[in-house]
Amino acid sequence: MTRDLLLEIGLEEVPARFVRGAVNQLKDKTVKWLADARIAHGTVNVYATPRRLAVLISDVAEKQTDMNEEAKGPSRKIAQDEQGNWSKAALGFARSQCVEPDQLYFQELAGVEYVYATKSSIGTQTAAVLPEGLLSLITSMSFPKNMRWGSYDFKFVRPIRWIVALFGQDVIPFEITGVQTGKITRGHRFLGEETTVQEPAQYVERLREQHVIADVSEREALIVAQIDQLAKEKGWEIAIKEDLLEEVLFLVEYPNVLFGGFDPTFLNIPQEVLITSMREHQRYFPVFNGTGELQPFFVTVRNGDLKSIELVAKGNEKVLRARLSDAKFFYEEDHKLTIEHALSKLENIVYHEEIGSVADKVRRIRATSDLLSQHLLLDEQTSQDISRSADICKFDLVSQMVYEFPELQGIMGEDYARKAGEQPSVAKAINEHYQPRFAGDLAPSELIGAIVSLADKIDTIVGCFSIGIIPTGSQDPYALRRQAAGIVQIILSHGLKLQLNDLYDASISVHESRGLKRSADDIRKDLSDFFALRVKNVLSEQGVRYDVVDAVMASGFVDLKSTIERAGVIQQLAASDDRSEFKLVVEQFNRVSNLGSKASSTSVNTALFSEAVETELYEKWLQQRPVFKEAIETGDVSKAVHTLSSLKPYIHTYFENVMVMAPDEAIRDNRLSTLAGIAEDLAVVADFSKLVW
């Protein structure tokens, strides 16, 4: 026999950004609790709106599954003394398994006798364990922010106002903060009423009758379908941004899409300003024409029916008009501010009390950018544009528009710089130097913005590391991991001939002018460890095997392009049809490296060769070495690996005919030196011993 199980937690409105995580947590905890309680069940469905979190489980067993479990304890040697009496260890094991000592028995495992106990438990009725189980499930939930209410010590995401808990048609009795479980749920705050759910299967339809669409997927499909229908009717392109849709989804229980308009004269403001104002402040979807131009309309979602929808639209238009009027005022006022005056204001903005002002940071960005331009041997005009971009890259931070809309930093800088007569490439770099802003964002499209972005990001990381701010665990308040990932992405996307060490040194040398609280060597070591994890993440995201990642990283990773290419080549060889052949090559490589590590030098005396195969291997290596080095220098990793692989038959013959660890010390050292020289070249590509077959 089975019954359906329903748990609904009724709440005051939960912030939209918390709802998805909360309902997923409720599902996970419910599934785990049922498994731990040995209660069989069918499908698990969850429902969520701003005012409720619910889980409905079908076909829940009436009774827990009986348990008959065998547990292994200590060995006989530990479990019994010489007289055959149970030891303290055996008695403790019996107590832990809730059995009497005379119920213990021995079984042999891998030639050793161990004491065992069979623990049996008769399953109890599900209805008997549900009250305590569901209560503990709710009270164990956690949220980014919690509330207390009334005189209760209990904390939850928002105050609990009702609880529906049904097992079939029976109420599961328990209470939280004075709220007793029952069958009564609440509909839409304005359109619905309280309604009784007689059994779990009625839940979704009872709420629908009270103007609540409880199913998240259904609610989302309704919103998207209504927006698409409106776009089709009007000939619009309505931009549905995923994060905005997610937020709107958990702001409404009964969605209806509507549209409004605004004064077309506002379109004289950059459309990024209008879009940001609509999305971030009003949760509106902007409207575009077929060529991507913003139109003087907006789309929003009402939490209610279509009654007086025109009046609602006018109310939204009135609110948006005030928002856009503010934006227009800020935009016009900002044009009165010169770039030079804006830069002087940066002197009064503290970036970090131990690192200096934003103006100090800008000066460091300029100095670091200049060093990177010199290292990359850039032409004079590009270098000048980079310097100018670095000088003014943060000037818009003191603008009223960025103060009101921080997410527009860089975007407004580009607009204001263009209108102030700056070079288009310089203006664009002001915007692009913030990229990539988040995971999945693009790197700067042009070199000028890329160099300034590198300088900005490495300055932030080195500055924090220099005063001991280093991310640990999940703590990363300055988003240093994101900055480092951005650096890796920029170098790779632009194919810059820039090693990470060059970047470290440039920034550290600039920071040294203000004085470092930690030694430069310690900072470099921490930077190396920190970036190693970022490079590993990049390789893993590209599907590179963990052992290939370890092998390649062991040979160094400061040259990002080479690291990625080496990983790709080795991964391909390790997974190719010739995998078995490559495995034999790697075995020979590892043998060379193991013995080569015992050498005290790589100096070889050919006069000490006593076997023809010694000369053959050595001469073949000398012949192939220039080819190998050229391949490495030109970035042809595949050719480099195949060049080394051509030594395989010579290495094999060498080991078949030569005793490396010869009794004669001079001959032994000479042979080890030969192998050490080859091992040095192997180590440039990877530590092949880390490959797993």
Buried (B, 14 or more C-beta within 10 A) or exposed (E): EBBBBBBBBBBBBBBBEBBBEBBEBBBEBBBEBBEEBBBBBEEBBBBBBBBBBBBBBBEBBBBBEEEEEEEEBBBBEBBBEEEEEBBEBBBEBBEEBEBEBEBBEBEEEEEEBBBBBEBEEEBEEBBEBBBEBBBEBBEEBEBEEEEEBEEEEBBBBBBBBBBBBBBBEEBBEBEBBEBEBBBEBBBBBEBBEEBEBEBBBBBBEBBBEBBBBBBBEEBBEBBBEBBEEBBEEBEBBBBBEEEBBBBBBBBBBBBBBBBBBBEEEBBEBBBBBBBBBBBBBBBBBBBBEEEEEBBBBBBBBBBBEEEEBEEBBEEBBEBBBEBBEBBBEBBEEBEEBEBEEBBEBBEEEEBBEEBBBBBBBBBBBBBBBBBBBEBBEBEEEBBBBBBBBBBBBBBBBBBBBBBBBEEBBBBBBBBBBBEBEBBEBBBBBBBBBBBBEEEEEEBBEBBBBBBBBBBBBBBBBBBBBBBEBBBEEEEBEBBBBBBBBBBBBBBBBBEBEBBBBBBBBBBBBBBEEBEBEEEBEEBBEBBBEBBBEBBBBBBEEEEBBEBBBBBBBBBBBBBBBBBBBBBBBBBEBBEEEEEEEBEEBBBBBBBBBEBBEEBEEBEBEEEBBEBEBBEBBBEBBEEBBEBBBEBBEEBBBBBBBBBBBBBBBBBBBBBEEBEBEBEEEEBBBBBBBBBBBBBEBBBBBBBBBBBEE
